[in-house]
Amino acid sequence: MKLLLTGAYNYTEEQLKHLAGLGYQITLLPDERIPDGLDAVNFEVVVCNNLFRHIEIATFKNLKFIQLTSVGTDRIPMDYITKKGIKLETARGVYSIPIAEWVILKILELYKNSRYFFHSQQSHTWIKERNLTELSDKTAAIIGYGSIGIETAKRLKAFNVNIIAVDSRKPCTEEMNWVTELQSPENLDTVLSQSDIVVLTLPLTEQTRHLINRQRLNAMKANAVLVNVSRGAIINEQALIKVLKQDKFLGVALDVFEEEPLPESSPLWDFERVLVTPHNAFVSDKNHRRLFNRILKNLSEYAKLHRREIPADIT
């Protein structure tokens, strides 16, 4: 069983031995952006991130299983994968905790105006800021109540926040413990108008592209906080820029953008009320182990289903 591993994950020698012990013949592609010369025909299993943006997936004639190192599926040819019946697993849950922590950090930075105190410290200025906001009793809408949304809700609930989850999926009983109410996407406009905080954690699809448009930005509260940790194209950035120029929003925190890297000429860099990070919210010292455990588990299960003997010492 031929397995292609790309440089989307930095494997240790011990980890490679674990995967080989499952019965895989491993080929390493250090940089998936440079697949030149790769003989893709015989690979049955691929672990990657953006590989299929750089090489045509149809060249993988025997491909049966793809393990992504990312959560989103907007960078892979889903129509082809579905048509060919290729098994697909993502890194769902691997990055949820650090992203949720980032969301809480940015909300508090905006509510407590940490940028003001940073500038004051730089200039050695001792002037109190009296216009600070309390998080308790605010209403937060989490648009897309998946793994990241759930972890975010857990943390917001600890601050006594009223949480509205917006999702077409019916959460299980345990997942509902963290939210005040569940609303369907059809009620999004009403939810946005009621929310002090809006957190975007939904996948990018043709249906969700520019979901947050000029009309919906205008419908939000004037002093709302908007946070995006999903994909940049969920928000119409040009519409957001126009609204920000009208002094709307207490603050906006963006980790993802329609174009990445964010161009130096983008006005988003310069708004005092906008916090920008370079698609960095997912980073954590625990990701490496969590992601490998996910890869190992899924590849082990695939090997078992395809009559591969797994040594007893592989756990």
VENMO-V231148 format. One record per residue. N is the residue number from 1. RES is the residue in one letter. PHI is phi in degrees with one decimal (NA if undefined). OMEGA is omega as a letter, one per 40 degrees, with the letter a starting at -180 (NA if undefined). D_LAST is the distance of its C-alpha to the last C-alpha in Angstrom with 1 decimal. Layout:
# VENMO-V231148
n=N res=RES phi=PHI omega=OMEGA d_last=D_LAST
n=N res=RES phi=PHI omega=OMEGA d_last=D_LAST
This chain:
# VENMO-V231148
n=1 res=M phi=NA omega=a d_last=19.6
n=2 res=K phi=-87.9 omega=a d_last=20.9
n=3 res=L phi=-119.2 omega=i d_last=19.2
n=4 res=L phi=-104.2 omega=i d_last=21.4
n=5 res=L phi=-111.2 omega=i d_last=20.1
n=6 res=T phi=-101.7 omega=a d_last=22.9
n=7 res=G phi=-71.9 omega=i d_last=23.8
n=8 res=A phi=-63.6 omega=i d_last=23.2
n=9 res=Y phi=-135.8 omega=a d_last=20.1
n=10 res=N phi=-94.9 omega=a d_last=20.1
n=11 res=Y phi=-79.4 omega=i d_last=17.1
n=12 res=T phi=-86.9 omega=i d_last=16.5
n=13 res=E phi=-62.3 omega=i d_last=16.3
n=14 res=E phi=-63.9 omega=i d_last=12.9
n=15 res=Q phi=-66.1 omega=i d_last=11.7
n=16 res=L phi=-63.0 omega=i d_last=13.8
n=17 res=K phi=-64.8 omega=i d_last=12.3
n=18 res=H phi=-59.1 omega=a d_last=8.7
n=19 res=L phi=-68.6 omega=i d_last=10.9
n=20 res=A phi=-63.4 omega=i d_last=13.1
n=21 res=G phi=-66.0 omega=i d_last=10.6
n=22 res=L phi=-81.5 omega=i d_last=10.3
n=23 res=G phi=104.3 omega=a d_last=14.0
n=24 res=Y phi=-93.3 omega=i d_last=15.7
n=25 res=Q phi=-95.3 omega=a d_last=18.9
n=26 res=I phi=-97.1 omega=i d_last=18.9
n=27 res=T phi=-120.4 omega=i d_last=22.2
n=28 res=L phi=-101.4 omega=i d_last=22.7
n=29 res=L phi=-114.4 omega=a d_last=25.6
n=30 res=P phi=-57.7 omega=a d_last=26.2
n=31 res=D phi=-129.5 omega=a d_last=28.7
n=32 res=E phi=-70.1 omega=i d_last=28.5
n=33 res=R phi=-77.7 omega=a d_last=32.1
n=34 res=I phi=-127.1 omega=a d_last=33.2
n=35 res=P phi=-90.0 omega=a d_last=31.9
n=36 res=D phi=-55.9 omega=i d_last=35.0
n=37 res=G phi=84.2 omega=a d_last=34.6
n=38 res=L phi=-72.4 omega=i d_last=31.2
n=39 res=D phi=-87.2 omega=a d_last=31.2
n=40 res=A phi=-84.0 omega=a d_last=29.5
n=41 res=V phi=-57.1 omega=a d_last=30.4
n=42 res=N phi=-94.8 omega=a d_last=27.4
n=43 res=F phi=-71.7 omega=i d_last=24.4
n=44 res=E phi=-94.6 omega=a d_last=22.6
n=45 res=V phi=-132.3 omega=i d_last=20.1
n=46 res=V phi=-132.3 omega=i d_last=21.0
n=47 res=V phi=-112.8 omega=a d_last=19.5
n=48 res=C phi=-158.2 omega=i d_last=22.6
n=49 res=N phi=-124.9 omega=a d_last=24.9
n=50 res=N phi=-107.5 omega=a d_last=28.6
n=51 res=L phi=-52.9 omega=a d_last=28.4
n=52 res=F phi=-80.8 omega=i d_last=30.6
n=53 res=R phi=-85.3 omega=a d_last=33.3
n=54 res=H phi=-118.9 omega=i d_last=33.9
n=55 res=I phi=-147.2 omega=a d_last=33.4
n=56 res=E phi=-66.8 omega=a d_last=34.4
n=57 res=I phi=-63.5 omega=a d_last=31.5
n=58 res=A phi=-65.7 omega=i d_last=33.7
n=59 res=T phi=-73.8 omega=i d_last=33.2
n=60 res=F phi=-88.3 omega=a d_last=29.6
n=61 res=K phi=-63.3 omega=a d_last=31.0
n=62 res=N phi=-110.3 omega=a d_last=27.7
n=63 res=L phi=-68.5 omega=a d_last=25.6
n=64 res=K phi=-120.6 omega=a d_last=23.5
n=65 res=F phi=-149.3 omega=i d_last=21.0
n=66 res=I phi=-119.8 omega=i d_last=21.4
n=67 res=Q phi=-109.8 omega=i d_last=18.9
n=68 res=L phi=-87.8 omega=i d_last=21.1
n=69 res=T phi=-91.7 omega=i d_last=20.5
n=70 res=S phi=-115.9 omega=a d_last=23.4
n=71 res=V phi=-91.5 omega=a d_last=24.2
n=72 res=G phi=-71.8 omega=i d_last=27.6
n=73 res=T phi=-113.1 omega=a d_last=28.4
n=74 res=D phi=-75.5 omega=a d_last=32.0
n=75 res=R phi=-101.7 omega=a d_last=31.4
n=76 res=I phi=-125.2 omega=a d_last=30.2
n=77 res=P phi=-79.0 omega=a d_last=32.5
n=78 res=M phi=-62.7 omega=i d_last=31.4
n=79 res=D phi=-60.8 omega=i d_last=34.3
n=80 res=Y phi=-66.0 omega=a d_last=33.3
n=81 res=I phi=-60.6 omega=i d_last=29.6
n=82 res=T phi=-66.9 omega=a d_last=30.7
n=83 res=K phi=-60.4 omega=a d_last=33.4
n=84 res=K phi=-85.9 omega=i d_last=31.1
n=85 res=G phi=68.3 omega=i d_last=28.4
n=86 res=I phi=-78.9 omega=i d_last=25.7
n=87 res=K phi=-68.7 omega=a d_last=22.5
n=88 res=L phi=-132.7 omega=i d_last=22.2
n=89 res=E phi=-127.9 omega=i d_last=19.6
n=90 res=T phi=-112.0 omega=i d_last=20.6
n=91 res=A phi=-96.0 omega=a d_last=19.4
n=92 res=R phi=-53.8 omega=i d_last=20.9
n=93 res=G phi=93.8 omega=a d_last=20.4
n=94 res=V phi=-65.2 omega=a d_last=19.0
n=95 res=Y phi=-104.3 omega=a d_last=22.6
n=96 res=S phi=-63.9 omega=a d_last=24.2
n=97 res=I phi=-66.7 omega=i d_last=24.5
n=98 res=P phi=-62.7 omega=i d_last=26.1
n=99 res=I phi=-66.3 omega=i d_last=28.4
n=100 res=A phi=-62.7 omega=i d_last=29.4
n=101 res=E phi=-62.5 omega=i d_last=30.2
n=102 res=W phi=-63.5 omega=i d_last=32.3
n=103 res=V phi=-58.7 omega=i d_last=34.2
n=104 res=I phi=-63.1 omega=i d_last=35.2
n=105 res=L phi=-55.5 omega=a d_last=36.2
n=106 res=K phi=-71.0 omega=i d_last=38.5
n=107 res=I phi=-60.7 omega=a d_last=40.1
n=108 res=L phi=-68.7 omega=i d_last=40.9
n=109 res=E phi=-57.3 omega=a d_last=42.1
n=110 res=L phi=-73.9 omega=a d_last=44.5
n=111 res=Y phi=-67.5 omega=a d_last=45.6
n=112 res=K phi=-101.6 omega=i d_last=46.2
n=113 res=N phi=50.3 omega=a d_last=47.7
n=114 res=S phi=-64.0 omega=i d_last=45.7
n=115 res=R phi=-62.9 omega=i d_last=47.2
n=116 res=Y phi=-59.6 omega=a d_last=50.6
n=117 res=F phi=-71.5 omega=i d_last=49.5
n=118 res=F phi=-63.2 omega=i d_last=47.8
n=119 res=H phi=-64.4 omega=i d_last=51.1
n=120 res=S phi=-64.0 omega=i d_last=53.1
n=121 res=Q phi=-64.3 omega=i d_last=51.1
n=122 res=Q phi=-60.7 omega=a d_last=51.7
n=123 res=S phi=-96.2 omega=a d_last=55.4
n=124 res=H phi=56.3 omega=a d_last=55.7
n=125 res=T phi=-108.1 omega=a d_last=57.1
n=126 res=W phi=-107.5 omega=i d_last=57.2
n=127 res=I phi=-134.7 omega=a d_last=57.8
n=128 res=K phi=-71.0 omega=i d_last=56.1
n=129 res=E phi=-108.6 omega=a d_last=54.6
n=130 res=R phi=-93.6 omega=a d_last=55.8
n=131 res=N phi=-100.9 omega=a d_last=54.4
n=132 res=L phi=-113.2 omega=a d_last=50.8
n=133 res=T phi=-113.2 omega=i d_last=48.9
n=134 res=E phi=-96.8 omega=a d_last=47.0
n=135 res=L phi=-78.5 omega=a d_last=43.7
n=136 res=S phi=-56.0 omega=i d_last=44.2
n=137 res=D phi=73.2 omega=i d_last=45.5
n=138 res=K phi=-74.7 omega=i d_last=45.1
n=139 res=T phi=-109.4 omega=a d_last=43.8
n=140 res=A phi=-116.7 omega=i d_last=40.9
n=141 res=A phi=-101.5 omega=i d_last=40.0
n=142 res=I phi=-105.6 omega=a d_last=36.5
n=143 res=I phi=-92.9 omega=a d_last=36.9
n=144 res=G phi=103.5 omega=a d_last=33.7
n=145 res=Y phi=-99.6 omega=i d_last=31.7
n=146 res=G phi=-98.8 omega=a d_last=28.1
n=147 res=S phi=-59.8 omega=i d_last=25.2
n=148 res=I phi=-66.5 omega=i d_last=27.4
n=149 res=G phi=-61.2 omega=i d_last=30.4
n=150 res=I phi=-65.3 omega=i d_last=28.6
n=151 res=E phi=-64.0 omega=i d_last=27.4
n=152 res=T phi=-66.6 omega=i d_last=31.0
n=153 res=A phi=-62.0 omega=i d_last=32.5
n=154 res=K phi=-56.3 omega=a d_last=30.7
n=155 res=R phi=-76.9 omega=i d_last=32.1
n=156 res=L phi=-66.9 omega=a d_last=35.6
n=157 res=K phi=-61.3 omega=i d_last=35.9
n=158 res=A phi=-64.9 omega=i d_last=35.7
n=159 res=F phi=-96.1 omega=i d_last=38.8
n=160 res=N phi=61.9 omega=i d_last=40.6
n=161 res=V phi=-96.3 omega=i d_last=40.7
n=162 res=N phi=-80.6 omega=a d_last=41.5
n=163 res=I phi=-116.7 omega=i d_last=39.0
n=164 res=I phi=-106.8 omega=i d_last=39.7
n=165 res=A phi=-94.1 omega=i d_last=36.8
n=166 res=V phi=-116.2 omega=a d_last=38.0
n=167 res=D phi=-163.5 omega=i d_last=35.8
n=168 res=S phi=-80.5 omega=a d_last=36.4
n=169 res=R phi=-82.9 omega=i d_last=33.1
n=170 res=K phi=-88.5 omega=a d_last=33.4
n=171 res=P phi=-65.4 omega=i d_last=31.0
n=172 res=C phi=-73.2 omega=a d_last=29.4
n=173 res=T phi=-58.4 omega=a d_last=31.1
n=174 res=E phi=-62.3 omega=a d_last=28.7
n=175 res=E phi=-65.6 omega=i d_last=29.2
n=176 res=M phi=-74.5 omega=i d_last=32.9
n=177 res=N phi=-61.8 omega=a d_last=32.9
n=178 res=W phi=-95.7 omega=a d_last=33.1
n=179 res=V phi=-120.6 omega=i d_last=36.0
n=180 res=T phi=-81.2 omega=i d_last=39.7
n=181 res=E phi=-156.1 omega=i d_last=40.1
n=182 res=L phi=-115.7 omega=i d_last=38.7
n=183 res=Q phi=-124.5 omega=i d_last=41.0
n=184 res=S phi=-82.4 omega=i d_last=40.8
n=185 res=P phi=-57.6 omega=i d_last=41.3
n=186 res=E phi=-63.4 omega=a d_last=44.9
n=187 res=N phi=-99.2 omega=a d_last=45.8
n=188 res=L phi=-57.2 omega=a d_last=44.5
n=189 res=D phi=-60.0 omega=i d_last=48.0
n=190 res=T phi=-65.1 omega=a d_last=48.8
n=191 res=V phi=-61.4 omega=a d_last=45.6
n=192 res=L phi=-60.3 omega=a d_last=46.2
n=193 res=S phi=-69.9 omega=a d_last=49.7
n=194 res=Q phi=-95.7 omega=a d_last=48.6
n=195 res=S phi=-98.0 omega=i d_last=45.8
n=196 res=D phi=-81.6 omega=a d_last=46.1
n=197 res=I phi=-133.7 omega=i d_last=42.7
n=198 res=V phi=-124.7 omega=a d_last=41.1
n=199 res=V phi=-115.6 omega=a d_last=37.5
n=200 res=L phi=-97.7 omega=a d_last=36.4
n=201 res=T phi=-135.0 omega=a d_last=32.7
n=202 res=L phi=-103.8 omega=a d_last=33.2
n=203 res=P phi=-73.3 omega=i d_last=32.2
n=204 res=L phi=-88.6 omega=i d_last=34.9
n=205 res=T phi=-134.1 omega=i d_last=36.4
n=206 res=E phi=-63.1 omega=i d_last=39.9
n=207 res=Q phi=-77.8 omega=a d_last=40.6
n=208 res=T phi=-100.0 omega=i d_last=39.5
n=209 res=R phi=-61.6 omega=a d_last=41.0
n=210 res=H phi=56.2 omega=i d_last=43.7
n=211 res=L phi=-57.2 omega=i d_last=43.1
n=212 res=I phi=-92.9 omega=a d_last=44.5
n=213 res=N phi=-103.0 omega=a d_last=47.8
n=214 res=R phi=-58.1 omega=a d_last=51.2
n=215 res=Q phi=-61.9 omega=a d_last=52.2
n=216 res=R phi=-74.2 omega=i d_last=49.0
n=217 res=L phi=-62.7 omega=i d_last=49.2
n=218 res=N phi=-67.9 omega=a d_last=52.8
n=219 res=A phi=-74.6 omega=a d_last=51.9
n=220 res=M phi=-74.6 omega=i d_last=49.7
n=221 res=K phi=-59.5 omega=a d_last=51.2
n=222 res=A phi=-62.9 omega=a d_last=53.1
n=223 res=N phi=-107.2 omega=a d_last=51.1
n=224 res=A phi=-74.3 omega=i d_last=47.7
n=225 res=V phi=-111.6 omega=i d_last=44.5
n=226 res=L phi=-115.2 omega=a d_last=42.6
n=227 res=V phi=-128.3 omega=i d_last=39.0
n=228 res=N phi=-124.8 omega=i d_last=37.2
n=229 res=V phi=-126.1 omega=a d_last=33.5
n=230 res=S phi=-97.8 omega=i d_last=33.0
n=231 res=R phi=-137.3 omega=a d_last=34.8
n=232 res=G phi=-59.3 omega=a d_last=38.3
n=233 res=A phi=-74.4 omega=i d_last=40.0
n=234 res=I phi=-62.1 omega=i d_last=39.6
n=235 res=I phi=-103.0 omega=i d_last=42.6
n=236 res=N phi=-76.3 omega=a d_last=45.8
n=237 res=E phi=-63.1 omega=i d_last=46.1
n=238 res=Q phi=-64.0 omega=i d_last=49.8
n=239 res=A phi=-67.0 omega=i d_last=50.6
n=240 res=L phi=-61.7 omega=i d_last=48.6
n=241 res=I phi=-60.8 omega=i d_last=50.7
n=242 res=K phi=-63.8 omega=i d_last=53.9
n=243 res=V phi=-68.0 omega=i d_last=53.0
n=244 res=L phi=-63.8 omega=i d_last=52.1
n=245 res=K phi=-67.0 omega=i d_last=55.4
n=246 res=Q phi=-93.8 omega=i d_last=57.0
n=247 res=D phi=66.2 omega=i d_last=55.4
n=248 res=K phi=-85.0 omega=i d_last=53.1
n=249 res=F phi=83.6 omega=i d_last=50.0
n=250 res=L phi=-64.9 omega=i d_last=49.3
n=251 res=G phi=-176.5 omega=i d_last=46.5
n=252 res=V phi=-134.1 omega=i d_last=44.0
n=253 res=A phi=-117.6 omega=a d_last=40.5
n=254 res=L phi=-126.0 omega=i d_last=39.1
n=255 res=D phi=-109.0 omega=a d_last=35.8
n=256 res=V phi=-133.7 omega=a d_last=36.2
n=257 res=F phi=-144.0 omega=i d_last=39.2
n=258 res=E phi=-62.2 omega=i d_last=40.7
n=259 res=E phi=-121.2 omega=i d_last=41.0
n=260 res=E phi=-126.8 omega=e d_last=38.5
n=261 res=P phi=-61.7 omega=i d_last=39.3
n=262 res=L phi=-61.6 omega=a d_last=41.9
n=263 res=P phi=-57.6 omega=i d_last=45.2
n=264 res=E phi=-59.4 omega=a d_last=47.3
n=265 res=S phi=-83.1 omega=a d_last=50.2
n=266 res=S phi=-66.3 omega=i d_last=48.4
n=267 res=P phi=-63.8 omega=a d_last=50.4
n=268 res=L phi=-61.6 omega=i d_last=47.2
n=269 res=W phi=-61.5 omega=a d_last=46.8
n=270 res=D phi=-106.0 omega=i d_last=50.1
n=271 res=F phi=-71.6 omega=a d_last=50.3
n=272 res=E phi=-63.0 omega=a d_last=50.4
n=273 res=R phi=-94.9 omega=a d_last=48.5
n=274 res=V phi=-109.7 omega=i d_last=45.7
n=275 res=L phi=-104.4 omega=a d_last=42.5
n=276 res=V phi=-115.6 omega=i d_last=40.8
n=277 res=T phi=-130.5 omega=a d_last=37.4
n=278 res=P phi=-86.5 omega=a d_last=36.0
n=279 res=H phi=49.5 omega=a d_last=33.1
n=280 res=N phi=-120.8 omega=a d_last=31.3
n=281 res=A phi=-63.8 omega=a d_last=30.4
n=282 res=F phi=-77.4 omega=a d_last=26.7
n=283 res=V phi=-69.7 omega=i d_last=26.2
n=284 res=S phi=-158.4 omega=i d_last=24.0
n=285 res=D phi=-70.7 omega=a d_last=22.3
n=286 res=K phi=-102.3 omega=a d_last=19.2
n=287 res=N phi=-62.9 omega=a d_last=19.1
n=288 res=H phi=-59.0 omega=a d_last=17.3
n=289 res=R phi=-70.0 omega=a d_last=14.0
n=290 res=R phi=-60.8 omega=a d_last=14.5
n=291 res=L phi=-67.6 omega=i d_last=15.3
n=292 res=F phi=-64.8 omega=i d_last=12.4
n=293 res=N phi=-59.6 omega=i d_last=10.0
n=294 res=R phi=-67.1 omega=i d_last=12.3
n=295 res=I phi=-60.8 omega=a d_last=12.6
n=296 res=L phi=-61.7 omega=a d_last=9.0
n=297 res=K phi=-60.6 omega=a d_last=8.9
n=298 res=N phi=-70.1 omega=i d_last=12.3
n=299 res=L phi=-70.2 omega=i d_last=12.1
n=300 res=S phi=-65.2 omega=i d_last=9.3
n=301 res=E phi=-64.4 omega=i d_last=11.7
n=302 res=Y phi=-64.5 omega=i d_last=14.6
n=303 res=A phi=-61.4 omega=i d_last=13.5
n=304 res=K phi=-61.4 omega=a d_last=13.1
n=305 res=L phi=-69.2 omega=a d_last=16.5
n=306 res=H phi=-114.9 omega=i d_last=18.0
n=307 res=R phi=64.0 omega=i d_last=17.5
n=308 res=R phi=-92.2 omega=i d_last=15.0
n=309 res=E phi=-78.4 omega=a d_last=13.2
n=310 res=I phi=-109.1 omega=i d_last=9.5
n=311 res=P phi=-56.8 omega=a d_last=9.0
n=312 res=A phi=-64.3 omega=a d_last=7.7
n=313 res=D phi=-86.7 omega=i d_last=6.2
n=314 res=I phi=-90.7 omega=a d_last=3.8
n=315 res=T phi=-128.0 omega=NA d_last=0.0
